[in-house]
């Protein structure tokens, strides 16, 4: 990261409006910016990427079903013809709440309202070896890395004579029995069952294990008992080895050591076992919960700070039914952003703000082709119908007509052909010579 | 590159058939492998990538119109259900024509027939400074790099206060007036005219130059005078500065120095001015022309070597109308591969081979939206009709129904919306910690 620049961010038009500065273009930050786009504010949206990422479909990028571009949306394009919304690609460093100033790598900016919506990253719970050797999946880059890694493992495996030496390249171990882990395991098993044997006829895929490890006693702990049981059954049907009540102890890049169980050999340990909020300097320790979330009141505002709001994964807002805060999921982020947007518009009109109340719309997860589990407030269902519901809901949630159309076609194609076709090892191998580290050092 | 391994490539099934080993899965290598797939040979296809690249559309990847996956085809997928065709992803080192053995990074393989179809790479004509600072476009990785580079230049430019300091980040200079240079210049001008001003309302794009530099007196030197004149007119209409009879003298990453003309400031110099054949050790110098191509007879065979063939950009086959060899284009590669495929099948049946004759089917180039130039053997035409012809011909040449469909939809969308939507800076930023060089060195 570059050090924070010591001049104001250049070329921000002087609108005369109050400034709302939003850190992060995820579900919460983007929703809020859209909500405010015709309001009486100048909105400055900052993100370290120039695109919004649709996290629920990362696992399909990792398993060659969708292209990164299908689930990534250029933020500038979203704000065409909205002159009061300014986007800048920048890493954010810290803020000074007394001066009402935010510091970033491209300069500082003075705000009237600051919104912290920087989401969460992977949590390794302090295990350095796992952090060092495993692969996370919290960005579209990481999802693409997983795809490339698995394909290159098979390209390596095919050149190894002895079957035993090949196994660790072929096995895939996923840690974390939440929706991400379950969806990833199901999609990996589909690839093993339907696709890889055709791609690599020289390899025997009955030797390839797909293992899903969960520390707790259940998969999908936040869902209903029906969903938990069905998802376990579906994974078993697909040939996924599900290990519940199992803790990963250590990993050296080749062998996963488990507490009280036999080790598993794999080059590919995918870590989907926990998240921790991203951190920006500027607040006293008293504002932080032990898990790194920031305490906010019912308006998503930080108590005692002047005009600083927190949304989504980073916010810890205690409601009657959620004494430990809300689940760190997209629905909460979106609803909080919606409420804050309305409140900021109310404030401008001198009206009273409304406190946030979370409305749980339900949750769902897919497990391979044609199977999913759905918990709605009024009903629960599983199987093919749940899968179609999952497809429909995610398609509707995707931004933009073009992306909807292309994802729909990709899904239809993959479904009919049993053959997601994106098994390309397009590594960004090319780097201009003048930017290559080894060449620069030689000079 | 890894050193050549000293054992045979493992896991090649013993078919009892004669082995045809093909180096390179480009137009020629892929065509030949497909031609032989039900013949009496075991075909081993080697490529350093696991996909075939459709080079004529690289410029659309570079200008955010198409995804890399739309023009890249997993080679393994193409050879599903063809047990006598084996694919391996490997870099090739050298061959020993007396032993009939080819050395690669994954082992050696003994061949009956060796086919060299490794294509060509960028030629900087010995200018190290240009090689160091400019960007080539001979792979899909490089095309993607160009896209990312241009987008990140604008994200940087927007944070620069003074207009003069911004210009060099905004200008794009393309060297080489062949089809690649012309198509790239047209598409860049389209982006400048239609897309970037909406993405970056704070920047003034009348300050952005798109410059096309050609050392010779004409654009598209291999095409008709009509096509040359029309393409120049179309580029002028789009606001491209075309500089003919202009030689690039030097480049330091910021300033392009020209012979006898004012220098141009740019961070982005795209080099499409020449190619040179890729090289594999194993042949005496007498087989090479000064430009690096390998002399072959009318059967694409190297004289005096036993069963070594050369196809496409690497081959130098002199015909009556082509005393200096054929142009280094896809059509020649495809026709040579077709002929060699037929000849190898004839040889297996004890029949006589046919010499190669090139049939020039014509050539074409697009210049931005709705305009192209087409030279066919029986007629020449330009404009909208030529553009539709260009679209149709390229769509038909693309492998696979899915890719055809998706590219067609992308084109239709981009055409109707004036808004190619792939302006994503998805850098493969993520690398697993255990693979990061700086961390490994720290350890």
Interface residues (C-beta under 8 A of the other chain):
Chain A: X9 X10 X11 X13 X49 X50 X51 X67 X68 X69 X72 X74 X76 X77 X80 X81 X83 X86 X88 X89 X106 X107 X131 X132 X133 X134 X135 X139 X140 X141 X142 X144 X145 X148 X149 X151 X155 X158 X159 X160 X161 X198 X199 X200 X201 X202 X253 X400 X402 X405 X406 X409 X413 X417 X419 X421 X422 X423 X424 X425 X426 X427 X428 X429 X430 X431 X432 X433 X434 X437 X439
Chain B: X9 X10 X11 X13 X49 X50 X51 X67 X68 X69 X72 X74 X76 X77 X80 X81 X83 X86 X88 X89 X106 X107 X131 X132 X133 X134 X135 X139 X140 X141 X142 X144 X145 X148 X149 X151 X155 X158 X159 X160 X161 X198 X199 X200 X201 X202 X253 X400 X402 X405 X406 X409 X413 X417 X419 X421 X422 X423 X424 X425 X426 X427 X428 X429 X430 X431 X432 X433 X434 X437 X439
